[in-house]
C-alpha cells in the first residue's frame, strides 16, 4: 500500500479473483505489483533477500537511483539465503536495505533461542561489513528517521544496511495458534503500553501536527475503502480453467 499498490486489487487477490493484482493466482502469500516496484510477498522463509539483491543490482546498473528493500522476520534471518544475500550485497555495494522485523518469535520459537548474539539480528551486520541499526518498531518516527538514513546511504553508493525493528505481534502465527508459548498477559501488557498507533496518535495530536478530527476523517475514509474493496472482491469473477496457464512465463 505504501508503494501505491491498489487496495482493491490487493483485496481481490486475497479472494482469488481475476481483478486481483495477480489475476487471482497469487493469493494472500504472493501479492505483487512489479509496475509499482512491489516485488511480491514470498511463501518461502528467507526467499525475499536474494530477489532484492537482484532488484538492487538492476537499479545500480541502470542508474535509476532506486533502493531495494527486503522485509523479513527474526526466523528468516537465520536462513542461508539471507546470510548469502547480506554477503553479496556488501561485496557488490548494492543499494538495498534488509529490514528484520524481530517480533521475538519465529512461529513459536523465541528469538533468544534461535538467533545468535542474544537474539539481536542487527549485531550480525558487523560480520558482513555493513551498518547494523536497531530501532524501536513501536515508534513511527524512529523507524522513519533510520530508514531515511539507510536510503540516503544506499543512494550515495555506500552499500546496504541491516535495520532491525524490535516489535511485537498481537496475534498467532497462524489461524488457531493458541500462543501457549507466550507469557500470561504478555500481549495485553504490550497492547496497553507499546501500541504504535496509540503512541503515534498521542504524539501528533499532542504536538499539534494533526488533530483528532483529521485522524477520525482518515480512519473513516480507510474503513469505507476497505468495505468497498471487500464488497467488490466478493462480486468479482473467479479465474476460469482457460486462465490456468496464462502469464506463467515472461515474454521478453
N, C-alpha and C positions, 0 to 999 in steps of 0.2 A: 504494500500500500504506500509506503514511504517513497518508493521509486515511481509511483504513479500508475501502478497496475490497477486495472479496472476492478472495483469491488464487486460489481455484479457479475463480471466474468469469472472472478475467483469463486464466488458462491455457486455459480452454475457448474464450475469444475468440481466443486465438492459434491454436488449432486449428480455428477457424471452426465452432464447434458451437452449437446452439440454447441451450445452458445458459450461454453466454458473457454478459458484461455488456452486450453489444450484440446478443445473439442470433446471434452468428456473422457479423454483417455488417460489423463494424469491422475485424477482423483486427488484426495487430500494430501498425499505424500509427494506428489510430483508436479505441483503447480509451477508453471514457468511462463515467462513472457520475455523472450530474448530481445524484442524490439525496444523494451523499456530498460534493458540491462539487468533484468532479473533472471539470473542463470538457472534458477529452479531449485526447489527443495529436493532432498535426496533420501531415499529409503535405506541407503547403506550408511552405517555408522562410520563417520570419517571419510565419506565419499566426496564431500564438498571441497576440501582444500586442494586436491590435485586439479580440479576444474578451475578453481580460482587462479592457480598458478598459470594455467593456460590463458585465461582471460587477461591476466596481468601482463603476460608476455606479449599478447596481441596489442594491448594498449601501449606498451613500451616500444614495440617495433613500429607501430603505425604513428606514434607520437600524438595520440589523442588526448593525453592528459587524464585519462581515465584511471581510476583506482578500483581494484577488485577486492571484495570483502567476503570472507568465509565466516559463517556463524556455526559454531559447534559447541557441544557440551563438554563437561569435565570427563565424561566417559570416552567421548570421541578423541579427546586429547591424548589418549593412550594408544590410539591406533597407529600402526606403521605408516599408513598413507599420510596421516597428519604430520608425523615426525619427518618423513621424507620430504613433504611439501615445505616444512619450515626450513629444512636444509637447502633445498633447491631455490627457494625464494631469496634466501640470503646470498647464495653463491651468484645468482643471476641479478641480484639487486632489483627484484621485481617490485612494482608499485602495488603492493597488496597489504591487507590487514587481516590478521587472524583473530577473530573475536571469540573468546572462550566464555560462554555463559555458564559459569560454575554455580549451579544451584544446590550443590552439596551432595547430590545423589545421582549416580549413573543407574537409572531404574531403581534398584533397591540397595545399591552398594554405595556407602558413604565415600566421598572423595578422599578423605584422610586415610582410607583403607586401600585405595586403588591408585591414587596419584602421588608420585614421589614429591619430596620437598614439602612435607606436611600438608599435602593436598593443594598447594599453590601452583597452578599451571604456569603463571606468568614468570616464575623463577626459572623455568626451563629455557626461557628465551636466551639467557646468557650463554648457554651451551651452543647456540647456533649463531651467536654474534649479532643478535638483534635486540632492540629495546623490549623489555617486558614491563607492562604497565598494569597495575591493579587499581580498579575503581569500584566504588560502591554502586552496584547496579540498581539500587533503590533511589539514587539521586540523579535525576534527569540532567541537571546542569553539569555535574561532574563527568558524566558519560559523554555529554555533548562536547565539552572542552577537550577531553582526552582524545576523542575520536577526531576532532578537528586538527589537533596537533599531529596525529598519525597520518591523516590525509595530506596535510601540508608536507610532511616529511617524505611521503611516497612520491608526491608530485615534484618534489625538489630533486628526485633521483637518489635519495638516501636509503632506499630499500624498504623492507617490510617492518611491521610492528606486531607484536603479540599483545593484545589487550584483553585482560581477564576481568570480566564483570562479575563480582560477587553478589549473588541474589538468591532468591528462594522461589519455589513453586508452591502454589496453593493446592494443587490437585495431584492425583496419582499419575503415574507414568502411562497408564492405560486405563480404559474403562473397566471398573471392577477392582482396581488397585486399592486395597484397604489401608495401605500405608502403615502397616503394623511395625515397620522398621523405623518409624519416626517417634520422637518422644511425646509424652502426654501433653496436650495443649500446645504443641510446638507451632502448628500452623495458626492457631488462634492468636498466640502471642505475636507472631510475625505480622499478621494482618493488622493488629492493633497498634503496633509500634513502628513498622517499616513500610507500610503500603506506599508504593511510589506515587500513585495517583493522588493519594491524600496529601503526601508531602509536597507534591508539585502544586496542587491547588492552594495549599496553605501559603506557600512561598509567593506565588504570583499574585494572589489576592492581597496578601499582607504587604507586599512591596508596591502595590498599585499598578503592576504591569497589566493586569486584566481583572475585571470584576466578576462577581458571581453570576450576574445576569448574562454576561457574554459566554461564560462557561456553560451555563444552562442551555443557551441557544445552540452552542456547538454540540452538546450532548443530544439535544432533541433532533438536530439535523442528522447526526450519525445514526440514531435509533431509527429514524424514518428511512434512511438509506438502506440499513440492514433489513428492515421489514420488507422494503420493496425488492431487495436482492433475493430474499428467501422466496417471496411470492412468485417472482419471475422465474427463478430457477426451478421451482416445482412445476411450473406450467410449460417449461421449455421441453423440446423433444429429446429423446434419448438417441444415441448413435444407432444406426442400423447395421445389419450384418455386412452390407457392402462397404461400410466405412472402416472395417476391421484392419485392412492392410494399407489404407491411405496414410500418408505422412509418416511412414515407417522409416524411409530413407530420405536424406537430403540430396537434392539435385543441384550440383554446383554448375 
